[in-house]
Each structure stands twice: as C-alpha cells, then as structure tokens.
Amino acid sequence: MHEPKARVGHGFDAHRLVEGRPFILGGVRVPFEKGPLGHSDADVLTHAVCDALLGACALGDLGAHFPDTDPQWKDADSLRLLAACHELAVRKGWTIANIDATVVVQQPKLAPFVGAMRDSLADVLGLEVERISVKAKTSEGMGYTGDGTGIAAYAVVLMEALGGKESAI
C-alpha cells in the first residue's frame, strides 16, 4: 500500500465575544474590552491550528483530546494544548512543513499583533517563523464576526512524513 509523504489538515474554531474575558490569539494577549468565551482560554487561532494538526494525522479533533466537560482544561493555556497535539503528530510520524491561518473578526484590529502570534506559535512548535503565516481579516460587518459578537479562525497545515514512513501510535 502506498504511504503518503505529505498530508494536509484543515482546522476551524469560533467563539462568542463577551466582556470580562481576556482576548488571547496565538498565545498573545490583545488589549480589548471583550474576549472569546470558552472552557479554556478560547484562543481560536491556536485551536484552529490544533485541529488542523490533528486532522492531518487522522487523530480526531481538539474536543476529543481535551473535552470541555473535563475540569482540568478549564481556562487552560491553549499553547499547552498545541504542544500536546504537536507531540501526538510527531509520535505518529509527522512533522510540520508549514501553517497558514486566518483570523476573522471586525474588532480589534490585529495587524500590530500578528508578528508576535507567529513568533509564539513558532516557539511552541519549534519551527522557523517563516513556516507560519497568520492573516487578520474582517467580514466587512457581515455575520457574527462582523457585528462584534464573535470571532473565527481557520488554519491549514501541511505535514510531511518523518523518515519517509508513518509510524504507529
């Protein structure tokens, strides 16, 4: 049977924005009066990257590994979850070639924080920052990402086989 040398994973996450929550994206705290509501720190960018990693390796999704019904993940730092997802991928025989992510939110403006987000993700994953792209977009006032009630993130990850062969987990 032919074993692929590369796999693509796609991730998505969305959360409601509410007052009184920290606004964390890619492990970077962004000053804003609202933040994503969720069981963990609700870092939609990091969650989308986690799901893309898990998806590329056919390992399910973030909720399967870190369920919101488990109190140990309450307010968890999503970068910890990302490190664990990355370790699962490596143990299965895969390494990250590159990540391309998009965050969609009307406010706050994220451009000043994108470099720090890329650095943060690269640091956790042990990658050169040039392998990670993060883009910030608006939805021009349309839908939950445009009316200020929510935020969404999408991520695509290209994984390459370590040593040319997938290993059993």
N, CA, C and O of each residue as an XYZ file, in Angstrom:
676
protein
N       0.839     -1.178      0.000
C       0.000      0.000      0.000
C       0.888      1.247      0.000
O       1.877      1.320      0.729
N       0.524      2.204     -0.813
C       1.273      3.460     -0.912
C       1.062      4.300      0.348
O      -0.074      4.556      0.747
N       2.148      4.720      0.962
C       2.065      5.585      2.135
C       2.391      7.009      1.704
O       3.430      7.243      1.086
N       1.517      7.965      2.021
C       1.753      9.347      1.596
C       2.972      9.949      2.283
O       3.291      9.620      3.426
N       3.643     10.835      1.562
C       4.781     11.552      2.125
C       4.345     12.888      2.714
O       5.098     13.538      3.438
N       3.110     13.287      2.391
C       2.580     14.556      2.902
C       1.079     14.426      3.131
O       0.397     13.641      2.473
N       0.592     15.203      4.065
C      -0.840     15.262      4.359
C      -1.211     16.709      4.661
O      -0.395     17.487      5.156
N      -2.455     17.052      4.352
C      -2.980     18.382      4.633
C      -4.076     18.262      5.683
O      -4.903     17.352      5.627
N      -4.077     19.178      6.635
C      -5.139     19.238      7.633
C      -5.762     20.616      7.638
O      -5.083     21.616      7.406
N      -7.067     20.666      7.906
C      -7.789     21.935      7.980
C      -8.415     22.058      9.361
O      -8.994     21.098      9.870
N      -8.302     23.223      9.964
C      -8.899     23.453     11.272
C      -9.761     24.695     11.279
O      -9.549     25.626     10.502
N     -10.738     24.694     12.171
C     -11.659     25.824     12.327
C     -12.029     25.946     13.794
O     -12.143     24.943     14.498
N     -12.214     27.166     14.251
C     -12.773     27.398     15.581
C     -13.473     28.747     15.583
O     -13.109     29.651     14.831
N     -14.476     28.870     16.432
C     -15.220     30.122     16.587
C     -15.709     30.222     18.020
O     -16.031     29.218     18.655
N     -15.758     31.439     18.516
C     -16.270     31.690     19.866
C     -17.029     33.013     19.888
O     -16.774     33.920     19.096
N     -17.963     33.087     20.820
C     -18.684     34.326     21.088
C     -17.726     35.274     21.810
O     -16.900     34.830     22.608
N     -17.833     36.577     21.536
C     -17.050     37.587     22.248
C     -17.906     38.173     23.370
O     -19.044     38.586     23.147
N     -17.342     38.205     24.579
C     -18.073     38.733     25.735
C     -17.154     39.630     26.560
O     -15.930     39.514     26.497
N     -17.759     40.517     27.325
C     -16.984     41.379     28.214
C     -16.456     40.566     29.391
O     -17.075     39.595     29.826
N     -15.299     40.987     29.895
C     -14.739     40.358     31.078
C     -13.856     39.147     30.824
O     -13.418     38.494     31.771
N     -13.592     38.839     29.570
C     -12.703     37.715     29.236
C     -11.449     38.266     28.566
O     -11.530     39.238     27.816
N     -10.284     37.657     28.825
C      -9.075     38.086     28.114
C      -9.165     37.707     26.635
O      -9.769     36.695     26.279
N      -8.565     38.519     25.792
C      -8.553     38.293     24.346
C      -7.171     37.757     23.991
O      -6.205     38.513     23.891
N      -7.094     36.437     23.803
C      -5.814     35.778     23.533
C      -5.877     35.105     22.171
O      -6.798     34.336     21.893
N      -4.899     35.395     21.327
C      -4.797     34.786     19.998
C      -3.361     34.351     19.760
O      -2.434     35.150     19.888
N      -3.181     33.093     19.418
C      -1.835     32.591     19.181
C      -0.952     32.736     20.409
O       0.268     32.858     20.292
N      -1.571     32.724     21.591
C      -0.829     32.879     22.835
C      -0.497     34.315     23.184
O       0.197     34.563     24.169
N      -0.980     35.270     22.395
C      -0.681     36.690     22.602
C      -1.924     37.392     23.152
O      -3.013     37.273     22.590
N      -1.753     38.111     24.238
C      -2.868     38.866     24.814
C      -3.029     40.171     24.035
O      -2.093     40.962     23.915
N      -4.233     40.377     23.512
C      -4.562     41.557     22.723
C      -5.462     42.451     23.579
O      -6.494     41.986     24.061
N      -5.097     43.727     23.781
C      -5.941     44.601     24.593
C      -7.280     44.873     23.896
O      -7.320     45.368     22.769
N      -8.364     44.540     24.585
C      -9.711     44.775     24.054
C     -10.693     44.578     25.194
O     -10.411     43.847     26.143
N     -11.838     45.225     25.104
C     -12.820     45.140     26.192
C     -13.586     43.824     26.218
O     -14.240     43.510     27.212
N     -13.514     43.059     25.147
C     -14.173     41.759     25.085
C     -13.130     40.680     24.817
O     -12.014     40.961     24.380
N     -13.523     39.439     25.092
C     -12.667     38.307     24.778
C     -13.517     37.102     24.437
O     -14.708     37.083     24.748
N     -12.933     36.097     23.805
C     -13.685     34.895     23.432
C     -14.134     34.106     24.662
O     -13.367     33.912     25.605
N     -15.376     33.661     24.636
C     -15.943     32.850     25.706
C     -15.715     31.383     25.391
O     -16.066     30.916     24.307
N     -15.128     30.654     26.329
C     -14.898     29.231     26.128
C     -14.437     28.572     27.403
O     -14.172     29.241     28.401
N     -14.340     27.252     27.367
C     -13.926     26.480     28.538
C     -12.450     26.727     28.858
O     -12.086     26.919     30.019
N     -11.608     26.720     27.830
C     -10.181     27.004     28.011
C      -9.995     28.518     27.896
O     -10.917     29.276     28.198
N      -8.825     28.959     27.467
C      -8.628     30.393     27.231
C      -9.311     30.867     25.949
O      -9.297     32.058     25.640
N      -9.911     29.934     25.202
C     -10.707     30.232     23.999
C      -9.888     30.909     22.898
O     -10.404     31.764     22.178
N      -8.636     30.534     22.768
C      -7.731     31.061     21.745
C      -8.082     30.399     20.408
O      -7.594     29.312     20.098
N      -8.933     31.068     19.621
C      -9.441     30.456     18.385
C      -8.342     30.161     17.373
O      -8.424     29.167     16.651
N      -7.327     30.995     17.307
C      -6.232     30.758     16.365
C      -5.493     29.469     16.721
O      -5.274     28.614     15.863
N      -5.118     29.339     17.969
C      -4.397     28.141     18.393
C      -5.271     26.903     18.272
O      -4.783     25.838     17.894
N      -6.554     27.027     18.586
C      -7.464     25.885     18.457
C      -7.593     25.437     17.005
O      -7.620     24.237     16.730
N      -7.671     26.383     16.076
C      -7.764     26.021     14.660
C      -6.494     25.306     14.200
O      -6.565     24.342     13.437
N      -5.331     25.776     14.663
C      -4.072     25.112     14.312
C      -4.037     23.703     14.905
O      -3.606     22.760     14.241
N      -4.488     23.557     16.149
C      -4.554     22.220     16.773
C      -5.411     21.277     15.936
O      -5.000     20.154     15.643
N      -6.600     21.733     15.552
C      -7.494     20.882     14.768
C      -6.894     20.523     13.415
O      -7.081     19.408     12.928
N      -6.171     21.465     12.803
C      -5.524     21.172     11.522
C      -4.443     20.104     11.695
O      -4.340     19.189     10.878
N      -3.643     20.217     12.748
C      -2.609     19.205     13.027
C      -3.236     17.835     13.253
O      -2.811     16.840     12.664
N      -4.244     17.796     14.106
C      -4.907     16.526     14.409
C      -5.570     15.945     13.166
O      -5.503     14.739     12.926
N      -6.209     16.805     12.378
C      -6.885     16.341     11.167
C      -5.924     15.749     10.152
O      -6.218     14.719      9.545
N      -4.782     16.388      9.964
C      -3.800     15.876      9.003
C      -3.313     14.488      9.390
O      -2.960     13.684      8.527
N      -3.293     14.211     10.677
C      -2.798     12.920     11.179
C      -3.926     11.939     11.474
O      -3.684     10.870     12.034
N      -5.153     12.291     11.104
C      -6.333     11.448     11.346
C      -6.475     11.102     12.828
O      -6.744      9.957     13.191
N      -6.287     12.121     13.677
C      -6.351     11.932     15.127
C      -7.562     12.621     15.754
O      -7.548     12.931     16.945
N      -8.596     12.858     14.974
C      -9.796     13.469     15.535
C      -9.674     14.977     15.640
O      -9.005     15.624     14.835
N     -10.343     15.528     16.662
C     -10.321     16.975     16.839
C      -9.953     17.331     18.275
O      -9.782     16.456     19.124
N      -9.836     18.614     18.526
C      -9.397     19.112     19.822
C     -10.305     18.639     20.955
O      -9.821     18.250     22.018
N     -11.612     18.670     20.732
C     -12.565     18.262     21.758
C     -12.443     16.801     22.156
O     -12.759     16.440     23.289
N     -11.989     15.960     21.241
C     -11.808     14.540     21.558
C     -10.642     14.333     22.526
O     -10.663     13.415     23.346
N      -9.634     15.186     22.426
C      -8.442     15.050     23.267
C      -8.520     15.876     24.552
O      -7.959     15.498     25.580
N      -9.224     17.008     24.479
C      -9.320     17.931     25.613
C     -10.776     18.367     25.779
O     -11.103     19.522     25.504
N     -11.648     17.470     26.222
C     -13.085     17.778     26.268
C     -13.427     18.914     27.236
O     -12.828     19.046     28.304
N     -14.406     19.728     26.832
C     -14.814     20.840     27.691
C     -15.620     20.373     28.905
O     -16.018     21.185     29.740
N     -15.855     19.078     28.996
C     -16.511     18.505     30.173
C     -15.502     18.135     31.259
O     -15.888     17.773     32.371
N     -14.219     18.225     30.939
C     -13.159     17.869     31.885
C     -12.656     19.136     32.584
O     -12.112     20.025     31.928
N     -12.830     19.228     33.903
C     -12.439     20.440     34.620
C     -10.946     20.773     34.539
O     -10.568     21.923     34.766
N     -10.095     19.802     34.223
C      -8.660     20.109     34.150
C      -8.330     21.053     33.000
O      -7.260     21.663     32.993
N      -9.235     21.185     32.023
C      -8.978     22.062     30.884
C      -9.637     23.430     31.052
O      -9.553     24.264     30.151
N     -10.293     23.677     32.192
C     -10.922     24.969     32.458
C      -9.849     26.052     32.465
O      -8.878     25.971     33.217
N     -10.031     27.060     31.625
C      -9.102     28.188     31.488
C      -7.691     27.760     31.081
O      -6.732     28.493     31.318
N      -7.558     26.588     30.474
C      -6.240     26.079     30.066
C      -5.585     26.990     29.032
O      -6.259     27.583     28.189
N      -4.281     27.088     29.110
C      -3.476     27.808     28.129
C      -3.464     26.968     26.852
O      -2.957     25.846     26.846
N      -4.017     27.509     25.783
C      -4.122     26.751     24.533
C      -2.770     26.396     23.937
O      -2.673     25.445     23.161
N      -1.731     27.132     24.279
C      -0.401     26.758     23.790
C       0.030     25.411     24.361
O       0.764     24.672     23.705
N      -0.416     25.081     25.574
C      -0.162     23.744     26.139
C      -0.861     22.681     25.303
O      -0.304     21.614     25.044
N      -2.077     22.979     24.888
C      -2.832     22.034     24.062
C      -2.139     21.852     22.714
O      -2.052     20.737     22.199
N      -1.646     22.955     22.146
C      -0.935     22.884     20.872
C       0.321     22.026     20.997
O       0.600     21.202     20.126
N       1.074     22.214     22.068
C       2.285     21.403     22.272
C       1.928     19.920     22.349
O       2.643     19.080     21.802
N       0.828     19.597     23.025
C       0.401     18.194     23.139
C      -0.045     17.640     21.789
O       0.269     16.496     21.459
N      -0.775     18.440     21.002
C      -1.204     17.992     19.666
C       0.003     17.771     18.763
O       0.050     16.804     18.003
N       0.972     18.666     18.850
C       2.190     18.526     18.055
C       2.929     17.242     18.428
O       3.414     16.526     17.552
N       3.014     16.953     19.711
C       3.674     15.725     20.171
C       2.958     14.486     19.632
O       3.610     13.520     19.237
N       1.630     14.506     19.612
C       0.872     13.385     19.041
C       1.219     13.187     17.567
O       1.398     12.058     17.110
N       1.312     14.292     16.828
C       1.641     14.216     15.401
C       3.039     13.641     15.191
O       3.239     12.787     14.327
N       3.996     14.105     15.977
C       5.375     13.614     15.859
C       5.435     12.127     16.195
O       6.108     11.361     15.506
N       4.735     11.720     17.247
C       4.721     10.301     17.623
C       4.084      9.439     16.539
O       4.406      8.257     16.413
N       3.191     10.021     15.767
C       2.561      9.274     14.676
C       3.436      9.288     13.416
O       3.127      8.601     12.442
N       4.525     10.066     13.430
C       5.469     10.053     12.316
C       5.383     11.242     11.378
O       5.788     11.145     10.219
N       4.856     12.380     11.865
C       4.666     13.542     11.003
C       5.345     14.783     11.575
O       5.451     14.949     12.790
N       5.797     15.642     10.679
C       6.373     16.928     11.053
C       5.684     18.029     10.245
O       5.156     17.774      9.163
N       5.691     19.225     10.765
C       5.004     20.348     10.114
C       5.896     20.953      9.038
O       7.035     21.334      9.307
N       5.372     21.041      7.817
C       6.062     21.759      6.743
C       5.727     23.246      6.832
O       6.622     24.090      6.815
N       4.428     23.565      6.927
C       4.017     24.959      7.099
C       2.580     25.044      7.608
O       1.806     24.090      7.526
N       2.259     26.215      8.134
C       0.925     26.525      8.650
C       0.470     27.823      8.011
O       1.239     28.781      7.926
N      -0.778     27.861      7.559
C      -1.381     29.084      7.032
C      -2.707     29.276      7.755
O      -3.602     28.439      7.641
N      -2.840     30.372      8.498
C      -4.038     30.597      9.309
C      -4.635     31.971      9.035
O      -3.930     32.918      8.685
N      -5.950     32.056      9.201
C      -6.682     33.305      9.043
C      -7.614     33.490     10.230
O      -8.373     32.585     10.581
N      -7.555     34.666     10.848
C      -8.471     35.035     11.926
C      -9.450     36.047     11.353
O      -9.046     36.995     10.679
N     -10.747     35.846     11.622
C     -11.782     36.746     11.115
C     -12.501     37.385     12.299
O     -13.162     36.702     13.081
N     -12.364     38.707     12.420
C     -13.028     39.472     13.484
C     -13.062     40.940     13.045
O     -12.124     41.419     12.408
N     -14.129     41.643     13.381
C     -14.249     43.047     12.990
C     -13.338     43.938     13.843
O     -12.617     44.787     13.318
N     -13.382     43.737     15.141
C     -12.573     44.495     16.091
C     -12.061     43.531     17.147
O     -12.775     42.584     17.477
N     -10.910     43.708     17.675
C      -9.944     44.774     17.461
C      -9.122     44.531     16.196
O      -9.135     43.436     15.633
N      -8.425     45.544     15.771
C      -7.509     45.390     14.651
C      -6.309     44.564     15.125
O      -5.690     44.884     16.140
N      -5.993     43.522     14.397
C      -4.981     42.564     14.845
C      -3.611     42.735     14.203
O      -2.639     42.138     14.668
N      -3.512     43.535     13.147
C      -2.244     43.664     12.419
C      -1.039     43.925     13.329
O       0.018     43.337     13.100
N      -1.155     44.781     14.351
C       0.016     45.031     15.198
C       0.476     43.814     16.015
O       1.578     43.826     16.564
N      -0.350     42.775     16.098
C      -0.052     41.619     16.940
C       0.311     40.356     16.152
O       0.723     39.354     16.736
N       0.160     40.408     14.839
C       0.371     39.215     14.008
C       1.797     38.678     14.129
O       1.985     37.465     14.221
N       2.784     39.538     14.132
C       4.174     39.085     14.261
C       4.410     38.333     15.562
O       5.080     37.301     15.574
N       3.860     38.848     16.656
C       4.007     38.182     17.954
C       3.276     36.843     17.964
O       3.747     35.887     18.580
N       2.134     36.764     17.291
C       1.398     35.495     17.199
C       2.228     34.453     16.455
O       2.330     33.305     16.888
N       2.813     34.858     15.343
C       3.651     33.939     14.569
C       4.835     33.465     15.405
O       5.160     32.278     15.413
N       5.477     34.399     16.109
C       6.613     34.045     16.968
C       6.201     33.065     18.059
O       6.916     32.103     18.336
N       5.055     33.309     18.673
C       4.566     32.459     19.757
C       4.302     31.037     19.275
O       4.720     30.071     19.913
N       3.608     30.914     18.150
C       3.315     29.588     17.596
C       4.606     28.879     17.185
O       4.777     27.688     17.447
N       5.511     29.617     16.538
C       6.785     29.033     16.102
C       7.585     28.527     17.297
O       8.200     27.463     17.231
N       7.577     29.284     18.381
C       8.325     28.893     19.573
C       7.794     27.585     20.158
O       8.574     26.690     20.484
N       6.486     27.470     20.290
C       5.884     26.258     20.858
C       6.144     25.046     19.968
O       6.385     23.945     20.462
N       6.093     25.254     18.658
C       6.222     24.147     17.710
C       7.666     23.870     17.297
O       7.929     22.886     16.605
N       8.595     24.711     17.706
C       9.996     24.521     17.335
C      10.235     24.712     15.848
O      11.057     24.021     15.247
N       9.503     25.663     15.254
C       9.610     25.921     13.818
C      10.218     27.290     13.550
O      10.185     28.177     14.403
N      10.774     27.448     12.353
C      11.179     28.771     11.909
C       9.901     29.568     11.665
O       8.923     29.037     11.140
N       9.913     30.836     12.046
C       8.714     31.664     11.915
C       8.270     31.784     10.452
O       7.094     32.026     10.180
N       9.205     31.617      9.512
C       8.869     31.706      8.089
C       7.922     30.590      7.644
O       7.341     30.670      6.561
N       7.763     29.561      8.459
C       6.856     28.462      8.116
C       5.430     28.721      8.587
O       4.534     27.913      8.342
N       5.222     29.837      9.256
C       3.906     30.127      9.827
C       3.384     31.446      9.289
O       4.041     32.481      9.399
N       2.193     31.395      8.707
C       1.515     32.593      8.226
C       0.244     32.791      9.043
O      -0.536     31.858      9.233
N       0.046     34.006      9.519
C      -1.194     34.376     10.207
C      -1.712     35.637      9.537
O      -1.000     36.634      9.420
N      -2.958     35.579      9.102
C      -3.586     36.724      8.464
C      -4.788     37.161      9.291
O      -5.494     36.328      9.859
N      -5.015     38.463      9.354
C      -6.171     39.013     10.065
C      -7.109     39.641      9.043
O      -6.699     40.476      8.237
N      -8.363     39.231      9.087
C      -9.368     39.719      8.141
C     -10.615     40.170      8.888
O     -10.840     39.785     10.036
N     -11.417     40.987      8.226
C     -12.757     41.296      8.721
C     -13.748     40.660      7.762
O     -13.381     40.210      6.676
N     -15.001     40.630      8.174
C     -16.043     40.144      7.261
C     -16.925     41.306      6.814
O     -18.101     41.135      6.492
N     -16.313     42.510      6.804
C     -16.983     43.712      6.304
C     -18.334     43.944      6.964
O     -19.296     44.343      6.308
N     -18.400     43.692      8.263
C     -19.616     43.955      9.019
C     -20.696     42.901      8.903
O     -21.778     43.069      9.466
N     -20.433     41.817      8.188
C     -21.455     40.781      7.988
C     -21.296     39.649      8.992
O     -20.179     39.298      9.372
N     -22.416     39.080      9.418
C     -22.419     37.899     10.265
C     -21.861     38.145     11.660
O     -21.594     39.282     12.049
N     -21.690     37.048     12.410
C     -21.245     37.167     13.801
C     -19.827     37.699     13.930
O     -19.499     38.313     14.946
N     -18.976     37.484     12.931
C     -17.623     38.034     13.016
C     -17.614     39.513     12.656
O     -16.680     40.234     13.008
N     -18.639     39.964     11.962
C     -18.704     41.359     11.550
C     -19.503     42.250     12.470
O     -19.296     43.463     12.492
N     -20.421     41.666     13.236
C     -21.258     42.503     14.107
C     -20.706     42.628     15.525
O     -21.347     43.214     16.397
N     -19.513     42.075     15.750
C     -18.875     42.213     17.052
C     -19.254     41.165     18.072
O     -18.818     41.235     19.221
N     -20.062     40.188     17.675
C     -20.480     39.173     18.649
C     -19.604     37.928     18.638
O     -19.715     37.095     19.537
N     -18.732     37.782     17.637
C     -17.928     36.566     17.580
C     -16.634     36.727     16.817
O     -16.373     37.752     16.187
N     -15.836     35.682     16.895
C     -14.536     35.599     16.228
C     -14.389     34.185     15.676
O     -14.881     33.226     16.272
N     -13.715     34.059     14.544
C     -13.473     32.749     13.937
C     -12.033     32.678     13.447
O     -11.400     33.699     13.180
N     -11.534     31.463     13.336
C     -10.195     31.247     12.787
C     -10.191     29.970     11.966
O     -10.870     28.997     12.295
N      -9.419     29.992     10.899
C      -9.235     28.854     10.003
C      -7.736     28.594      9.902
O      -6.939     29.531      9.922
N      -7.356     27.338      9.794
C      -5.936     27.010      9.634
C      -5.784     25.816      8.701
O      -6.585     24.881      8.723
N      -4.754     25.868      7.896
C      -4.364     24.753      7.038
C      -2.921     24.412      7.388
O      -2.072     25.295      7.511
N      -2.658     23.120      7.546
C      -1.318     22.652      7.888
C      -0.886     21.611      6.862
O      -1.646     20.701      6.529
N       0.338     21.752      6.364
C       0.942     20.724      5.520
C       1.919     19.950      6.392
O       2.847     20.518      6.968
N       1.693     18.647      6.476
C       2.549     17.764      7.271
C       3.368     16.895      6.325
O       2.884     16.470      5.275
N       4.616     16.635      6.712
C       5.494     15.746      5.956
C       5.847     14.547      6.819
O       6.007     14.661      8.034
N       5.967     13.395      6.169
C       6.325     12.175      6.896
C       7.759     12.277      7.402
O       8.661     12.681      6.669
N       7.954     11.906      8.658
C       9.300     11.838      9.235
C       9.967     10.562      8.744
O       9.388      9.483      8.868
N      11.143     10.658      8.202
C      11.861      9.470      7.759
C      11.171      8.726      6.638
O      11.501      7.574      6.358
N      10.210      9.379      5.990
C       9.547      8.777      4.839
C       8.505      7.737      5.161
O       7.922      7.166      4.239
N       8.235      7.455      6.440
C       7.263      6.419      6.765
C       6.479      6.806      8.008
O       7.041      7.277      8.996
N       5.176      6.599      7.941
C       4.313      6.852      9.089
C       4.539      5.756     10.123
O       4.634      4.578      9.779
N       4.625      6.147     11.383
C       4.801      5.159     12.450
C       3.495      4.955     13.197
O       2.610      5.810     13.161
N       3.380      3.839     13.862
C       2.180      3.553     14.651
C       2.226      4.349     15.941
O       3.298      4.616     16.485
N       1.061      4.721     16.419
C       1.000      5.469     17.682
C       0.565      4.548     18.793
O       0.448      4.978     19.941
